[in-house]
Amino acid sequence: MPRSLVSPVPHARRRRALLSSFCVLSSFAMLGAFQAAAQQSASPDLLPPVEVDPPRKPSAAKPAMSRRTGNAAHRQMPAAKLEPPAGTPVAVSPTGIVTPVANVANAITVVTDRDIATQQARTVPDILSTVPGLNVVQAGGPGGQTNVFVRGTNANHTKLIIDGIDVGDVTNGNGAFDFAHLLAADIQQFEVLRGPQSGLYGSDAIGGVISVITRKGDGPARATGSIETGSYRTFNQTAGLSGSQDNVNYAVNVAHLHAGDVPVTPWQLLPAGRKAIGNAYDNVTASTKLGIDLNDAWTLNSVVRTTDATLLFTGDSGFPSTPDAAQSNHTVHQLAAREEAVWSLLGGRIRNYFGVNYVNNRSSDLTAGNPVAAVATGERIKYDWHAVTELAPHNNLVVGLEQQTERLKTTDLAAENGNKAGFIALQTEFARRWFVVASLRNDVNDQFGGHGTYRIAPAVILPVTETKLKASYGTGFKAPTLSQLHQDFPAFNFFANPDLKPEESTGWDAGFEQPLFANRVRFGTTYFHNSITNLINFNTTFTSYANVGLATTEGTESFVAADLTDRISLRADYTFTRAIDAATGQQLLRRPKEKWSATAVWTPLDALTLSATLLRIGNWIDVSRDGMTTGLVAPGYTIVNLRGDYALSDQVKLFGRVDNLFNRHYQNPTGFLAPGLGVFAGIRVATSGLQ
């Protein structure tokens, strides 16, 4: 089974002095990455303009571009256009242009800030847990290493973008982003774009792209805050200030998440007489989003996000390994920033985006009994330009150029790599029923040279039945990481391979969506298939890496959503995934074949909202906590979560939630307990417009 398609074992950060060299090499494989991405705007308008047919006057002058406070240069369509009714779902990630979801052929899930508030999600893994096509694996509770598998592909085959910033962590050796430290407090919209997307986004987009858009200030100054407490010594707080005035918009947010005692270690793994020590996690995330319209042609945007997090956890040592008597310490500092200038021409029909991104990640691991911490620092700087040209209403051409440099520094390594890329994309619409998106991209890497990718995604809405038929076909690739290319471990007779080639994939999907009863009911299904080659794996002697792996993933994603009344809504999703090692025919690790989820939301009173979510995960193949035992069949689990909130006024809201209502005990991954029954409550306040 290709190790490159297996999520890194959750104890990858720990050092075990007496483990075998194979296990040590598996752990050390998490130390560096590089990737390149197509650029989204730092601050898109999520309400797209729509055409309005004015009375025809042959001599009428062309109207001036509509302005809205703090948003003038980001109008996605020119002149004589109005915004659609609130609640119209839109997406940015399929093309980088704000587009109604109904016009998108790509398989995509959009989660809004209202959804996040209703479900009381505190972290991004909470949001992802019920998204179709995904499997979330978190080592214990909050702060535990978290990997996300999209459509059965590897955890390092999904790109994460926040406000146009590729935030992939260079310090992680195989490139898998750890979602554990990403809080949800300032998220305005969350998009999960499934299927190979390298034709627009470059490396790491074999499985898909996850795009996070944070809140943008709009309207009068508005202050918000919240406090929450509950099980596991939880104590969370948020505070924010946002608004706009004249030509300036601003949003500042701070979130603190704390869990002081989360049981994680199964008692069966402990030596006789030893008690388990619960994990303790603390995360402070601060973000700012600023914009200024200098005039009708120029806008400046700035995004800065920092995270400081500390996890106290129980590591393992010895041979065979057992949980330590003392805790280990893992600390993370993350900085992500984007500075952007937008130049609009011809009344907004041509928009040029000039940007610079900077990402810095620093991790420190201090294991029990070791006085010296292992420190790794990674940074990425990217310069980009892309232009969006409206060829005709609802028909856009996007072209762009990028230059990116990544650096990795550890105790015994300093490595660097660069990548240049150019891309072109076309988004078209015909008669409001036929939609096509096509993209073509070429990356030129300092290490392995050029690599081209593409994608095409058509959709058609049939008259009378309004059935939406959609399909997509594309290619993807995953570049080898800085660690795989340059980091040697001579003490274990293991050496990097500077001749590695990118992992490659082809993927396609096809499906339909059907609305009924004036769109009060929708259902649909999509079949997907991915073939992945050149997977980076250990060579036959376990002394280096080589491009030797093959894999196939396929399955279906089905849903039904219904507004039963104006106050009751239901949604159910089902995902079937078959992820296979193409060389052996064996099922890949941590890819359950079946996943069910269902959510019901009831608003019995205007001020009261109640919801319930059921999540069912089927059996999967796993390895033991120490990685020494393979082929384990991990039992599936079912959990039920309840949510409720009550608005005392437009400024004060009480809320409460119950996680894992029936206290279901399960391990995901094997060797790490998931949290049991949890009860939480709190209060949210705002100066106005409380959600």
C-alpha positions in Angstrom: 0.0 0.0 0.0 1.6 3.4 -1.0 2.6 5.2 2.2 2.3 8.4 0.2 -1.5 7.9 0.1 -1.7 7.4 3.9 -2.3 10.3 6.2 0.7 10.9 8.4 0.2 9.1 11.8 -1.0 11.6 14.4 2.1 11.2 16.5 4.3 12.4 13.6 5.7 15.3 15.7 6.9 13.1 18.5 10.4 11.7 18.8 10.8 8.1 19.8 14.4 7.2 20.6 13.9 3.5 20.4 11.5 3.1 17.5 12.7 1.3 14.4 14.2 3.3 11.5 11.1 2.7 9.4 8.8 4.4 12.0 11.3 7.3 12.5 11.5 7.9 8.8 7.7 7.9 8.5 7.6 10.6 11.2 10.4 12.7 9.8 8.6 12.7 6.4 6.5 15.6 7.7 9.1 18.5 7.3 8.7 20.7 4.2 6.5 21.5 1.1 6.0 23.8 -1.9 3.1 24.7 -4.1 1.7 27.4 -6.3 -1.9 28.7 -6.7 -4.0 30.8 -8.9 -4.9 34.0 -7.1 -8.3 35.0 -5.8 -8.9 38.5 -4.7 -8.2 39.4 -1.1 -11.7 40.9 -0.7 -14.3 39.7 -3.2 -17.9 40.9 -3.0 -20.0 37.9 -2.2 -23.2 39.4 -3.6 -22.7 39.4 -7.4 -24.4 42.0 -9.6 -27.1 40.8 -11.9 -28.4 42.2 -15.2 -31.4 44.6 -15.1 -33.1 45.4 -18.4 -33.8 49.2 -18.3 -36.3 50.9 -20.7 -34.6 51.1 -24.1 -33.7 54.7 -25.1 -31.6 54.8 -28.3 -29.8 57.9 -27.2 -29.3 57.0 -23.6 -25.9 57.5 -22.2 -24.1 54.6 -20.5 -24.8 54.8 -16.8 -21.9 55.2 -14.4 -20.7 52.3 -12.3 -22.7 51.7 -9.2 -20.8 52.3 -5.9 -21.3 50.8 -2.5 -19.4 52.0 0.5 -16.0 50.4 0.6 -16.6 48.2 -2.5 -16.4 50.4 -5.6 -13.5 48.7 -7.4 -14.7 45.2 -6.7 -17.9 45.3 -8.7 -17.9 42.0 -10.6 -20.0 43.3 -13.5 -20.1 46.8 -14.9 -22.7 49.6 -14.8 -26.5 49.3 -14.7 -26.5 46.2 -12.5 -28.0 45.4 -9.2 -27.3 42.9 -6.5 -29.6 39.8 -6.3 -31.8 39.1 -3.3 -30.0 38.3 -0.1 -29.5 34.5 0.3 -28.6 33.9 -3.3 -25.8 31.4 -3.0 -22.6 32.4 -4.8 -19.0 31.0 -5.1 -15.6 32.4 -5.8 -13.3 29.4 -5.9 -14.3 27.7 -9.3 -13.0 30.6 -11.3 -11.8 33.4 -9.0 -14.9 35.4 -10.0 -18.0 35.7 -7.9 -20.6 33.4 -9.6 -24.0 32.1 -8.7 -23.7 28.5 -7.6 -26.5 27.5 -9.9 -24.2 28.5 -12.9 -21.3 26.3 -11.7 -20.6 22.9 -13.1 -18.0 22.0 -10.5 -18.9 19.9 -7.5 -18.9 22.5 -4.7 -20.3 22.9 -1.2 -20.8 26.5 0.1 -21.1 27.1 3.8 -22.2 30.7 4.8 -21.6 32.6 8.1 -25.3 32.0 8.9 -24.7 28.2 8.6 -21.7 28.5 10.8 -23.6 30.4 13.4 -26.5 28.0 13.4 -24.3 25.0 13.8 -22.0 26.8 16.3 -18.8 25.6 14.6 -15.7 26.7 16.4 -13.1 25.3 14.1 -12.8 24.5 10.4 -12.7 20.7 11.2 -16.2 21.2 12.8 -17.4 22.7 9.5 -15.9 20.0 7.3 -17.2 17.0 9.3 -20.5 16.9 7.4 -19.4 18.1 3.9 -19.9 15.4 1.3 -16.9 13.8 -0.3 -14.6 14.5 2.7 -13.2 12.5 5.5 -11.8 14.4 8.5 -9.3 12.6 10.7 -8.4 14.4 14.0 -6.1 12.9 16.6 -8.3 13.4 19.7 -10.0 16.7 20.5 -9.2 20.4 19.7 -5.6 21.0 18.5 -4.9 17.3 17.6 -3.3 16.9 14.2 -6.1 17.0 11.6 -6.0 15.7 8.0 -8.7 16.0 5.4 -9.2 13.5 2.6 -11.1 14.7 -0.4 -12.7 12.1 -2.7 -10.3 9.5 -1.4 -7.2 11.3 -2.4 -4.3 11.9 0.0 -4.4 14.4 2.7 -1.7 16.4 0.9 -3.7 16.6 -2.3 -6.0 19.5 -1.1 -5.1 23.1 -1.3 -6.3 25.6 1.4 -6.7 29.3 0.5 -7.7 32.0 3.0 -8.6 35.4 1.4 -6.5 34.6 -1.7 -3.5 33.4 0.3 -2.2 29.9 -0.1 -1.5 29.0 3.5 0.0 25.6 3.0 2.6 24.8 5.7 6.2 24.5 4.3 7.3 22.8 7.6 5.1 19.8 6.9 7.2 17.3 5.0 4.6 15.7 2.7 2.7 18.9 2.2 -0.5 17.9 4.2 -2.0 21.0 5.8 -2.9 20.6 9.5 -6.4 22.0 9.9 -6.4 21.7 13.7 -5.5 25.4 14.3 -7.9 27.1 11.9 -10.7 28.8 13.8 -14.1 29.7 12.4 -14.9 32.9 14.3 -14.2 35.4 11.4 -15.3 33.3 8.4 -18.0 34.8 6.1 -18.0 32.0 3.6 -16.4 28.6 3.2 -16.2 26.7 -0.1 -15.2 23.1 -0.8 -14.4 22.7 -4.5 -14.0 19.0 -5.3 -12.1 17.4 -8.2 -8.6 18.2 -9.7 -8.1 21.9 -9.9 -4.5 22.3 -10.9 -5.6 23.9 -14.3 -6.3 27.0 -12.2 -4.6 26.5 -8.9 -1.4 24.6 -9.7 0.3 22.1 -7.3 -1.5 20.3 -4.5 -5.0 20.6 -6.0 -5.5 16.9 -7.0 -8.4 16.3 -4.6 -9.7 19.8 -4.7 -9.5 23.3 -3.2 -10.9 24.6 0.1 -11.4 28.4 0.1 -12.0 30.5 3.2 -13.3 34.1 2.8 -13.3 36.1 6.0 -15.7 38.9 6.9 -15.5 42.3 5.2 -16.6 45.5 6.9 -19.8 47.1 5.6 -22.1 49.8 6.9 -22.0 51.6 10.3 -19.4 50.5 12.9 -20.4 47.3 14.5 -18.8 45.6 17.6 -19.4 42.0 18.4 -18.3 39.6 21.2 -19.1 36.2 22.7 -18.2 34.0 25.6 -18.7 30.2 25.8 -17.9 27.6 28.5 -18.6 24.0 29.0 -17.2 20.4 29.1 -13.5 19.7 29.1 -12.8 22.9 30.8 -13.7 24.8 27.7 -13.5 28.6 27.8 -13.8 30.4 24.4 -14.1 34.1 23.6 -14.4 36.3 20.5 -14.4 40.0 19.8 -14.7 42.0 16.6 -15.1 45.4 15.2 -16.1 46.1 11.6 -17.8 48.6 9.3 -17.2 51.1 6.5 -17.3 54.8 6.0 -17.0 56.8 2.8 -14.3 54.9 0.9 -12.8 52.8 3.7 -13.9 49.4 5.0 -12.4 47.6 8.0 -12.8 44.4 10.0 -10.8 43.3 13.0 -11.4 40.1 14.9 -9.8 38.2 17.8 -10.8 34.6 18.8 -9.5 32.6 21.7 -10.3 28.9 22.0 -9.3 26.9 25.1 -9.9 23.3 26.1 -8.2 22.3 29.3 -8.7 18.6 29.8 -9.8 16.4 26.8 -9.4 12.6 27.2 -7.5 11.3 24.2 -5.4 8.2 25.2 -7.3 4.9 25.4 -6.8 3.1 28.7 -5.9 -0.1 26.9 -2.6 1.4 25.7 -1.5 2.5 29.2 0.9 0.5 31.3 -0.7 -1.0 34.5 -1.3 1.6 37.1 -0.7 4.7 34.9 -3.5 7.2 34.5 -4.2 9.0 31.3 -3.5 12.7 31.1 -6.0 14.8 29.1 -4.9 17.1 26.3 -4.8 20.8 26.9 -5.1 23.2 24.0 -5.0 27.0 23.7 -5.4 29.0 20.5 -5.4 32.8 19.9 -6.1 33.9 16.3 -6.3 37.6 15.3 -7.2 38.9 11.8 -7.6 42.2 10.1 -9.1 43.0 6.7 -8.9 46.5 5.4 -9.8 48.2 2.1 -9.7 51.7 0.7 -11.1 53.0 -2.6 -8.6 55.7 -3.7 -10.9 56.6 -6.6 -13.1 54.9 -9.2 -10.0 53.2 -10.7 -7.9 52.1 -7.8 -8.5 50.1 -4.6 -6.1 48.9 -2.0 -6.8 45.8 0.1 -4.8 44.3 3.1 -5.3 41.0 4.9 -3.2 39.9 7.9 -3.9 36.8 10.0 -1.9 35.4 12.9 -2.3 32.3 15.0 -0.5 31.3 18.2 -1.4 27.8 19.5 -0.1 25.4 22.1 -1.0 21.8 22.5 0.0 19.7 25.5 -0.4 16.0 24.6 0.7 12.6 25.5 3.5 11.3 23.3 4.9 7.8 23.0 8.3 6.2 23.6 9.9 2.8 24.1 9.9 -0.3 22.0 7.2 -1.4 21.8 6.0 2.1 22.4 3.7 3.1 25.2 2.2 6.5 26.1 4.5 8.7 28.1 4.0 9.5 31.8 4.7 13.2 31.1 3.2 15.4 28.5 4.9 16.8 25.3 4.5 20.3 24.1 3.7 21.4 20.5 3.6 25.1 19.7 2.6 26.8 16.4 3.0 30.3 15.2 1.4 31.1 11.8 1.4 34.4 9.9 -0.4 35.0 6.6 -0.7 38.3 4.8 -1.7 39.7 1.5 -1.3 43.2 0.2 -3.3 43.9 -3.0 -3.9 46.8 -5.5 -6.9 46.6 -7.9 -6.9 48.7 -11.0 -10.2 48.9 -12.8 -10.6 50.1 -16.4 -13.5 50.8 -18.8 -16.1 51.1 -16.0 -14.9 47.9 -14.3 -15.0 45.7 -17.4 -11.2 45.1 -17.0 -9.9 44.6 -13.5 -6.2 44.1 -12.8 -5.1 42.6 -9.4 -1.6 43.1 -8.3 -0.7 41.2 -5.1 2.1 40.0 -2.8 1.5 37.2 -0.3 3.7 36.3 2.6 3.2 33.2 4.8 5.4 32.2 7.8 5.0 29.1 9.9 7.1 28.2 12.9 6.6 25.0 14.9 8.4 23.8 18.0 8.1 20.3 19.5 9.4 19.5 23.0 8.9 15.9 23.8 8.8 14.4 27.3 12.3 13.8 28.6 14.0 15.8 25.9 15.4 19.2 27.0 15.9 20.4 23.4 13.0 21.4 21.2 12.8 20.5 17.5 12.1 23.7 15.6 11.1 24.1 12.0 10.5 27.4 10.1 8.9 27.7 6.7 8.0 30.7 4.6 6.5 31.5 1.3 6.5 34.7 -0.7 4.5 35.1 -3.9 4.1 38.0 -6.3 1.1 37.8 -8.7 -0.9 39.6 -11.3 -4.2 38.6 -12.8 -6.7 40.4 -15.0 -10.4 39.7 -15.3 -11.9 41.0 -18.6 -15.6 41.0 -19.3 -15.9 40.1 -22.9 -19.7 40.3 -22.8 -22.3 40.1 -20.0 -21.6 36.9 -18.0 -18.6 36.0 -20.2 -15.2 36.6 -18.7 -11.6 36.0 -19.6 -9.0 35.6 -16.8 -5.2 35.7 -17.4 -2.5 35.7 -14.7 1.2 35.4 -13.9 2.9 34.3 -10.6 6.3 34.0 -9.1 6.8 32.1 -5.8 9.6 31.2 -3.5 9.5 28.8 -0.6 12.1 28.3 2.1 12.5 25.7 4.8 14.8 25.9 7.8 15.3 23.2 10.4 18.2 22.3 12.8 20.2 20.7 10.0 18.7 22.0 6.8 18.2 25.2 4.9 16.5 24.7 1.5 14.8 26.9 -1.1 12.8 26.4 -4.3 11.0 28.6 -6.7 8.1 28.4 -9.1 6.8 30.6 -12.0 3.4 30.1 -13.5 1.0 31.5 -16.1 -2.6 30.6 -16.6 -5.7 31.5 -18.7 -9.3 30.8 -17.9 -12.6 31.4 -19.8 -16.0 31.6 -18.1 -18.9 31.6 -20.5 -22.7 31.7 -20.3 -25.2 31.3 -23.2 -28.9 32.1 -22.9 -28.7 31.7 -19.1 -28.8 27.9 -19.6 -25.4 26.8 -20.9 -22.3 27.4 -18.8 -18.7 26.4 -19.5 -15.5 27.1 -17.6 -12.1 26.1 -19.1 -8.6 26.8 -17.7 -5.1 26.1 -18.9 -2.0 26.5 -16.8 1.8 26.0 -17.0 4.1 25.9 -14.0 7.9 26.1 -14.4 9.7 24.9 -11.3 13.3 25.5 -10.5 13.7 21.9 -9.5 11.8 19.7 -12.1 11.0 22.1 -14.9 7.7 22.7 -16.7 4.4 21.1 -16.0 1.1 21.8 -17.8 -2.4 21.2 -16.5 -6.0 22.0 -17.7 -9.6 21.7 -16.7 -13.0 22.0 -18.5 -16.4 22.0 -16.8 -19.7 22.4 -18.7 -23.2 22.6 -17.3 -26.6 23.0 -18.9 -30.0 23.7 -17.3 -32.8 22.0 -19.3 -36.0 23.9 -20.0 -39.3 22.9 -18.5 -37.8 20.5 -15.9 -35.0 22.9 -14.9 -32.7 19.9 -14.5 -29.1 20.8 -14.2 -26.7 18.4 -16.0 -23.0 19.0 -15.2 -19.6 17.4 -15.8 -15.9 18.2 -15.5 -12.6 16.8 -16.6 -9.2 17.9 -15.5 -5.6 17.1 -14.6 -3.7 17.7 -11.3 -0.3 17.4 -9.9 1.5 17.5 -6.5 5.0 18.8 -6.5 7.6 17.0 -4.3 8.3 18.8 -1.1 11.5 20.6 0.1 12.0 17.8 2.7 11.6 15.0 0.1 14.0 16.8 -2.2 16.7 17.9 0.2 16.5 16.5 3.8 18.8 13.7 4.6 18.8 11.4 7.7 22.3 9.8 7.6 21.9 8.3 11.0 19.2 6.1 9.6 20.8 5.6 6.2 18.0 7.6 4.5 18.6 10.3 2.0 16.5 12.8 0.0 16.0 12.4 -3.8 16.5 15.7 -5.7 15.3 13.9 -8.9 11.7 13.3 -7.8 9.0 14.2 -10.3 5.5 15.6 -9.4 2.7 13.2 -8.6 0.1 13.4 -11.4 -3.6 12.8 -11.8 -6.5 12.8 -14.2 -10.1 13.1 -12.9 -13.6 13.5 -14.1 -17.1 13.7 -12.7 -20.6 13.8 -14.0 -24.0 14.4 -12.3 -27.3 16.2 -12.1 -29.3 18.4 -9.8 -33.1 18.6 -9.9 -35.2 21.3 -8.3 -38.9 20.7 -7.5 -41.8 22.8 -6.1 -40.4 26.2 -7.0 -36.9 25.2 -5.7 -38.2 24.2 -2.2 -36.8 20.7 -2.8 -33.5 19.9 -4.6 -31.8 16.6 -5.0 -28.9 15.3 -7.1 -26.0 13.0 -7.4 -22.5 13.1 -8.9 -20.1 10.3 -9.9 -16.4 10.9 -9.7 -13.2 9.1 -10.8 -9.5 9.9 -10.2 -6.4 8.1 -11.4 -3.2 9.1 -9.7 0.3 8.1 -10.8 4.0 8.9 -9.9 3.1 8.8 -6.2 6.1 9.5 -4.0 6.8 6.5 -1.9 9.8 4.9 -0.2 12.0 3.0 -2.5 12.5 -0.8 -2.2 15.4 -0.5 0.2 13.8 2.2 2.4 16.9 4.4 1.8 15.2 7.2 -0.2 12.0 8.3 -2.0 10.9 7.3 -5.5 7.9 7.9 -7.9 6.5 4.4 -7.6 2.9 4.6 -6.4 -0.4 4.2 -8.3 -4.0 4.7 -6.9 -7.6 4.9 -8.1 -10.4 6.6 -6.3 -14.1 6.7 -7.4 -17.5 7.1 -5.9 -20.7 9.1 -5.7 -21.9 12.1 -3.8 -25.7 12.4 -3.4 -27.9 14.9 -1.6 -31.5 16.0 -1.0 -32.4 19.3 0.5 -35.9 20.5 1.4 -37.6 23.6 2.9 -40.6 21.7 4.3 -42.1 25.0 5.6 -40.8 28.5 6.0 -39.6 27.4 9.4 -38.3 23.8 8.9 -35.5 22.8 6.5 -33.8 19.4 6.0 -30.6 18.3 4.2 -29.1 14.8 3.9 -25.9 13.8 2.1 -24.5 10.4 1.3 -20.9 9.7 0.0 -19.6 6.4 -1.3 -15.9 6.2 -1.9 -13.7 3.5 -3.3 -10.0 4.3 -2.8 -7.7 1.6 -4.0 -3.9 1.0 -4.3 -3.9 0.3 -8.0 -0.9 -2.0 -7.7 -2.3 -4.3 -5.0 -6.0 -3.8 -5.1 -6.1 -3.0 -1.4 -8.2 -0.3 0.2 -6.3 2.8 1.2 -5.9 3.8 4.8 -8.5 6.1 6.5 -10.9 6.3 3.5 -14.3 5.0 4.8 -16.4 3.7 2.0 -19.6 5.3 3.3 -20.5 8.6 5.0 -24.0 9.8 5.9 -25.0 13.1 7.3 -28.4 14.8 7.9 -29.2 18.2 9.4 -32.6 19.6 10.4 -33.2 23.2 11.3 -36.4 24.4 13.0 -37.3 28.0 13.8 -40.4 27.7 15.9 -40.2 31.3 16.9 -38.5 34.2 15.2 -36.1 34.5 18.1 -35.5 30.7 18.5 -33.5 28.4 16.2 -33.1 24.7 16.9 -31.0 22.2 14.9 -29.9 18.6 15.0 -27.2 16.8 13.0 -26.6 13.1 12.5 -23.2 11.9 11.2 -22.5 8.3 10.3 -19.0 7.2 9.3 -18.5 3.6 8.0 -15.7 1.2 8.7 -12.2 2.0 7.4 -8.7 0.4 7.2 -6.2 1.9 9.7 -2.9 1.4 11.4 -2.1 1.2 15.1 -1.1 4.3 17.1 2.6 3.5 16.9 2.3 2.6 13.2 3.7 -0.9 13.7 0.4 -2.8 13.1 -1.2 -2.4 9.7 -4.5 -3.6 8.1 -6.7 -2.9 11.1 -10.4 -2.6 10.5 -11.5 0.5 12.4 -15.2 0.3 13.4 -17.5 3.0 12.2 -19.5 5.3 14.4 -22.6 7.4 14.6 -22.9 10.7 16.5 -25.8 13.2 17.1 -25.3 16.9 17.8 -27.9 19.4 19.0 -27.8 23.2 18.7 -30.0 26.0 19.9 -30.0 29.8 20.2 -32.4 32.4 21.5 -32.3 36.1 20.7 -33.2 38.2 23.7 -32.9 41.3 21.4 -31.1 42.5 18.3 -28.0 42.9 20.5 -28.1 39.8 22.8 -28.4 36.1 22.0 -28.1 33.1 24.2 -26.9 29.8 22.7 -26.2 26.2 23.7 -24.9 23.0 22.1 -24.6 19.3 22.8 -21.9 17.3 21.1 -22.1 13.6 20.8 -25.5 13.4 22.5 -25.4 9.6 23.2 -21.7 9.7 24.4 -20.5 7.4 21.6 -17.0 6.2 22.3 -14.9 5.8 19.2 -11.3 6.3 17.9 -10.5 8.3 14.8 -7.7 7.6 14.0 -7.1 4.3 15.8 -5.3 4.9 19.1 -6.9 8.3 19.8 -10.2 8.8 21.6 -12.6 11.3 20.1 -14.4 13.5 22.6 -17.5 12.0 24.2 -20.6 13.9 25.4 -20.0 17.6 25.6 -22.4 20.3 26.8 -21.6 24.0 26.1 -23.4 27.3 26.5 -22.7 31.0 26.1 -23.8 34.5 25.1 -23.2 36.6 22.0 -23.6 40.3 21.9 -23.4 43.0 19.2 -24.1 46.6 18.9 -26.6 45.8 16.2 -27.7 43.2 13.7 -26.8 40.1 15.8 -26.7 36.9 13.7 
